[in-house]
Amino acid sequence: MSLKLTYGEPSAERMTVHADREKMLQALLNVVANATRHARRKIEIRIAAEKDGVVIKVADDGGGISTGAASALVPPFC
């Protein structure tokens, strides 16, 4: 299995996230653990600064999740 981590641009300055540390860590661990369970061969984690904050995207080459099921994933971390 391959893992690709992209952190901003090569010239990017340090990114800071203001969030509940425990909730953020739990959310990231859940998403990355899910990717490792369902990926066929590839996981990609992208971290980028955007206008209103930092965006973290985790993608894998697994089967995916239905739209209905996806909406039930976020509420525990709100």
N, C-alpha and C positions, 0 to 999 in steps of 0.2 A: 504494500500500500504506500502511496506517496502523499506527502503533506507539503503544501505550499503556503507560506505565511508572507503576506504583503503588508508592509507598514508604511503607509503614506508614500510620499515621493522621496527619492534619495536626498533631496535638499530640504525636506520637511523639518520644521521645528518640532520640539517636544509637544506631545498632545497630552492634555489633562482632562480627566473625566471627573465631574462632581456627581457622585452617586453613593448610595448606600453600599458600602464595600461588600458586605455579606450577601446582599441580594444580587449584586452584579456578579460576584464570583459564582454563586449558585446558578444563576441563569446561564453564564458562559460554560460552566462545567456540564450542565444539562444538555446544552446545544452541541457541544463538542463530543460528549459521550454518545449522544444520539448519532452524530455523523460517523463516529468510529464503528458503531454497531451496524449501520445500514449502508455505508459506502462499499462499493465494489472494489475500487482500486485507488480512488483519489479523494482527498479532502483539501479544500482551499479556505483559508481564513484571511480576510482582508480587513484592515483597519485604516480608516482614512478620516481626515478632518474635513468637515463640511461647514457651510455657513453658520448653522446653528448648533454645532457640536461635533461629536465623534461618531462615526458609523462603523459598526462591527458586523461583518457578514461572514457566515459560515455556510459553505456549500459543499456538497458531495455528489458523487455520481450514482447514488442509490435511487430507489424507486420513487421517492418524494412522498408528499403528504397531501391529502385532499383539502380543498378550501375550507370545508366545514370543520374538519379536525384541527386545522391550523388556528382558527379563531379561538379554540379552547386552550391553546398553549400559553397565551400571554397573561390572562388575568391573575394567576398566582403571584406574579412579580410586580403587579401594579401597586 
